[in-house]
Amino acid sequence: MSAQDRDERALITRRAALLGLTAGSAMLSMTALARADDEWAKLVAAARKEGRVVLYSAFVGLAAHKDLKKDFESAYGITVDILEARASEVRERIRIEQAAGRNAADVSENGRTTTTLQIKEDHVFEPHGPLPSLGHLKPEFPSDGIRLPVFAIVYGILANTTLVKPADEPKSWLDLTDPRWKGKILSDDLRTLGGGGVLFSVLQDHFGREFHEKLAKQELKFSREIPANERRIARGELPLYIPDSLTSLLELKGLPVKFIAPMEGLPYIGYDLALLKNAQHPNAARLLMEHYLGKQIQQNFARLGLLPTTTDALTDVDPAVAEIEKSKLLGTTDPERMNEMLALAQQIYR
């Protein structure tokens, strides 16, 4: 046999081995997928036997809850009970129930800051385990195994279009310090938890204390009556309101207002689901968490002006809302530094 024949035979052997490995890998992958599908089918069956799941939510009045309940119950025949309360009330109720060993809730829905504190201080959650749609999460909204990001609230600037001409619109968050806006900015309280606290923290991280000291000289008019604040801008009492949630855009449609996304991006606060320890309906709880990541509920969030956390292409969303949802994200709060940030805000905005 010539050297050339030996080389060709060796090449054929290597290729055959490679094809064998590739085929073997494919078979293993298919086997793993089949096993995962089988395990999930067992979970769905167990969830149906449980027949009920209880959600404690810190998003009071979320319209998507009604559709979520209807769709989930229709799809699986599992009753969804939803209790809505303020973030601090939800946290305290869960803490007391867990301490007493009388767990009513199966799943918590709360902002990232509160959920993080519950993990660190209250120790009331456990890992949610594998979910089929985890691979659909956006890179900026990963799950850490306990916190499951399901939507985010994004914040921009609300302007009265009669009082603020296009050429004068703030293009940057830095433009808020322009002398023309002195005494003309209505604001959620930057010294407290909520949208105002999120805005203070994110802008502090990006622009520093000097920016806030300049903004404080603009004589901001603080008010915590958020829906009323938006209406005041629509009536023309003041030209600008900060920070405004994108969720207001549809409610204010037809009024002389515009939601502005500054060029640096939008501050945001993410909302997470988390599985309670010793949940009475653990399988139904995990099934509900998976349902939140489904295209239908994510699309419902998008329609409301909430930012979806999955990469699925969504349709039937108001074009103005959909365009803003493509905006760059500027940042969010750091739960570990929230008290520090609130103290600094109280010092600057006296």
C-alpha positions in Angstrom: 0.0 0.0 0.0 1.4 3.4 -1.0 1.8 6.2 1.5 -0.9 8.1 -0.3 -3.3 5.2 0.1 -2.5 5.0 3.8 -3.1 8.7 4.3 -6.5 8.5 2.5 -7.5 5.5 4.5 -6.5 7.3 7.8 -8.5 10.4 6.7 -11.6 8.3 6.0 -11.2 6.6 9.4 -11.0 10.0 11.2 -14.0 11.3 9.3 -16.0 8.2 10.2 -15.1 8.5 13.8 -16.0 12.2 13.8 -19.4 11.4 12.2 -19.9 8.7 14.8 -19.2 11.2 17.6 -21.5 13.8 16.1 -24.3 11.3 15.7 -23.7 10.0 19.2 -23.9 13.6 20.6 -27.1 14.2 18.7 -28.6 11.0 20.1 -27.6 12.0 23.6 -29.0 15.5 23.1 -32.3 14.1 21.8 -32.4 11.7 24.7 -31.9 14.5 27.2 -34.6 16.6 25.6 -37.0 13.7 25.7 -36.2 13.1 29.3 -36.8 16.8 30.1 -40.1 16.7 28.2 -41.2 13.7 30.2 -40.2 15.3 33.5 -42.1 18.4 32.6 -45.2 16.4 31.6 -45.1 14.7 35.0 -44.9 18.1 36.7 -47.9 19.4 34.7 -49.9 16.3 35.8 -48.9 16.8 39.4 -49.9 20.5 39.2 -53.3 19.6 37.9 -53.8 17.3 40.9 -52.9 20.1 43.2 -55.6 22.2 41.5 -54.7 25.5 43.0 -51.9 28.1 43.2 -51.6 31.2 45.3 -49.7 34.3 44.1 -48.9 37.3 46.4 -48.2 40.3 44.2 -46.7 43.7 45.0 -48.1 45.1 41.7 -51.5 46.5 42.8 -54.0 46.8 40.0 -51.9 45.1 37.3 -54.4 44.5 34.5 -52.5 41.5 33.2 -53.4 39.6 36.3 -56.9 39.2 35.1 -55.8 37.7 31.8 -53.2 35.6 33.5 -55.8 34.0 35.8 -58.2 33.4 33.0 -55.7 31.9 30.6 -54.0 29.7 33.2 -57.2 28.3 34.5 -58.5 27.7 31.0 -55.2 25.9 29.9 -54.7 23.7 33.0 -57.9 23.7 35.0 -55.9 25.1 38.0 -57.4 27.9 40.1 -55.2 31.0 40.6 -55.8 33.1 43.7 -54.0 36.5 43.6 -53.5 38.7 46.6 -52.3 42.3 45.8 -50.7 44.6 48.3 -47.8 47.0 48.7 -44.3 45.6 48.4 -43.6 46.0 52.2 -46.9 44.4 53.1 -46.4 41.4 50.8 -42.9 40.9 52.3 -44.1 41.1 55.9 -47.1 38.8 55.3 -44.8 36.2 53.7 -42.3 36.5 56.6 -44.9 36.0 59.2 -46.5 33.0 57.5 -43.2 31.3 56.9 -42.2 31.9 60.6 -45.5 30.4 61.8 -45.3 27.5 59.4 -48.7 28.5 58.0 -47.8 29.1 54.4 -50.6 30.4 52.2 -48.6 31.8 49.3 -46.9 29.6 46.7 -45.3 32.3 44.5 -44.1 35.9 45.3 -44.2 38.6 42.6 -42.2 41.7 43.8 -39.6 44.2 42.7 -36.0 43.2 42.5 -35.0 45.2 45.5 -37.5 43.7 47.9 -37.0 40.2 46.5 -33.3 40.5 47.0 -33.8 41.6 50.6 -36.1 38.6 51.2 -33.4 36.3 50.0 -30.7 37.9 52.1 -32.6 38.6 55.3 -35.8 36.5 55.4 -34.7 33.3 53.7 -38.2 32.5 52.5 -37.5 31.2 49.0 -36.1 28.1 47.4 -34.8 27.4 43.9 -37.5 27.2 41.2 -35.7 24.4 39.3 -35.6 23.8 35.5 -38.2 25.7 33.4 -38.6 25.1 29.6 -38.5 28.8 28.7 -35.5 29.8 30.8 -33.4 29.9 27.6 -35.7 32.6 26.2 -34.7 35.2 28.8 -32.9 38.3 27.5 -29.2 38.6 28.5 -29.9 41.6 30.7 -32.6 39.6 32.6 -31.0 36.3 33.7 -32.5 34.1 36.3 -30.2 33.2 39.3 -32.2 30.1 40.1 -34.3 31.8 42.7 -35.4 35.1 41.1 -37.2 34.8 37.9 -37.4 38.1 36.0 -40.9 38.4 34.3 -41.2 42.1 33.4 -39.7 45.5 34.1 -41.0 49.0 34.6 -39.1 51.6 32.6 -39.0 55.3 33.3 -38.6 58.4 31.2 -39.8 62.0 31.1 -43.4 63.1 30.5 -43.7 66.4 28.7 -46.7 68.6 27.9 -46.6 69.0 24.1 -48.3 72.4 24.2 -45.7 73.9 26.7 -42.7 72.0 25.3 -41.9 72.4 21.6 -40.0 69.6 19.9 -36.9 71.7 19.6 -36.9 72.4 23.4 -37.6 68.8 24.5 -34.9 67.4 26.9 -32.8 65.1 24.8 -30.6 64.0 27.7 -31.2 63.6 31.5 -28.5 66.3 31.8 -30.9 68.8 30.0 -33.1 68.8 33.1 -30.5 71.2 34.7 -31.1 73.8 32.0 -32.2 77.1 33.6 -35.3 77.2 31.4 -36.8 74.4 33.5 -36.2 76.0 36.9 -39.4 75.7 39.0 -41.1 73.9 36.1 -40.4 70.2 36.9 -42.9 68.1 38.8 -41.2 65.0 40.3 -42.0 61.9 42.2 -40.1 62.2 45.5 -36.5 61.2 44.8 -35.9 60.6 48.6 -38.2 57.6 48.9 -38.7 54.1 47.5 -40.5 54.0 44.2 -39.9 55.5 40.8 -38.3 58.6 42.4 -35.8 56.5 44.3 -34.9 54.5 41.2 -34.3 57.6 39.2 -32.1 59.2 41.9 -30.0 56.0 42.3 -29.5 55.4 38.5 -28.6 59.0 37.7 -26.3 59.2 40.7 -24.4 56.2 39.4 -24.1 57.7 35.9 -23.6 61.4 36.5 -22.6 61.7 40.2 -23.5 64.0 43.0 -22.7 67.2 41.1 -25.6 66.5 38.7 -28.0 66.0 41.6 -26.8 69.2 43.3 -27.5 71.1 40.1 -30.9 69.4 39.7 -31.8 70.3 43.3 -31.3 74.0 42.4 -34.1 73.6 39.8 -36.6 73.7 42.7 -38.3 70.4 41.8 -41.9 70.1 43.0 -42.3 66.8 44.7 -45.5 64.9 44.8 -46.2 61.1 45.3 -49.6 61.2 43.7 -48.4 59.6 40.5 -51.7 59.3 38.4 -52.6 62.8 39.5 -49.2 64.1 38.6 -49.5 62.8 35.0 -52.9 64.5 34.7 -51.4 67.7 36.0 -48.9 67.7 33.2 -51.7 66.9 30.7 -53.6 69.9 32.0 -50.6 72.1 31.5 -50.0 73.0 35.1 -46.3 72.2 34.6 -44.3 71.3 31.4 -42.3 68.2 32.7 -42.8 65.3 35.1 -40.0 62.9 36.2 -39.8 59.9 36.3 -42.8 58.7 34.4 -43.5 55.0 33.7 -44.1 53.9 30.2 -47.3 52.3 31.5 -48.9 55.7 31.5 -48.7 56.2 27.8 -51.8 54.3 26.8 -53.8 55.8 29.7 -52.9 59.3 28.5 -53.4 58.6 24.8 -55.1 61.5 23.0 -53.9 64.1 25.6 -51.3 66.7 24.9 -48.4 64.7 26.4 -45.3 62.9 25.1 -43.1 60.2 26.7 -39.5 61.1 26.2 -36.7 58.5 26.3 -33.4 60.4 26.9 -30.5 59.4 24.7 -28.6 57.8 27.7 -31.4 55.3 28.2 -34.2 54.5 30.6 -33.8 53.6 34.3 -35.8 50.5 35.2 -36.9 48.3 38.0 -37.4 44.6 37.4 -40.1 42.4 38.8 -39.3 38.8 39.9 -41.3 35.7 40.7 -39.9 33.5 43.4 -41.0 30.1 44.8 -41.9 30.1 48.5 -40.3 27.5 50.8 -42.7 24.6 51.7 -45.3 25.8 49.2 -48.5 23.9 49.4 -48.8 23.7 45.6 -45.1 23.6 44.4 -45.8 22.0 41.0 -48.6 24.4 40.2 -46.3 27.2 41.4 -43.6 26.2 38.9 -46.1 25.8 36.1 -47.4 29.3 36.8 -43.8 30.7 36.7 -43.3 29.0 33.3 -46.6 30.5 32.1 -45.3 34.0 32.9 -42.5 33.4 30.4 -44.9 32.3 27.6 -45.4 34.5 24.6 -49.1 35.4 25.5 -48.5 36.8 28.9 -45.2 38.5 27.8 -47.2 40.2 25.0 -49.9 41.3 27.5 -47.1 43.0 29.6 -45.8 44.7 26.5 -49.2 46.0 25.6 -49.5 47.6 29.0 -46.1 49.4 28.6 -44.2 46.9 30.7 -40.9 45.7 29.3 -41.0 41.9 28.6 -38.0 39.9 29.7 -38.0 37.3 26.9 -36.5 37.4 23.4 -39.7 36.3 21.7 -41.0 38.5 18.9 -44.2 40.2 20.0 -47.0 41.6 17.9 -50.2 43.6 18.4 -48.4 46.2 20.6 -49.1 49.9 20.2 -46.4 51.2 17.8 -45.5 54.1 20.1 -45.1 51.8 23.1 -43.2 49.2 21.0 -40.7 51.8 19.8 -39.9 53.0 23.3 -39.6 49.4 24.5 -36.6 49.2 22.1 -34.8 52.0 24.0 -31.5 51.3 25.7 -31.7 50.6 29.4 -29.7 53.0 31.6 -29.6 50.9 34.8 -31.4 49.9 37.9 -31.0 50.1 41.6 -28.5 48.1 43.7 -30.5 46.6 46.6 -27.3 46.5 48.7 -26.9 50.3 48.4 -30.5 51.4 48.5 -30.5 52.8 52.0 -27.2 54.6 51.2 -28.8 56.2 48.1 -31.9 57.3 50.0 -29.8 58.9 52.7 -27.8 60.8 50.1 -31.0 61.9 48.3 -32.4 63.3 51.6 -29.2 65.2 52.1 -29.2 66.8 48.7 -32.9 67.4 48.2 -33.8 69.0 51.6 
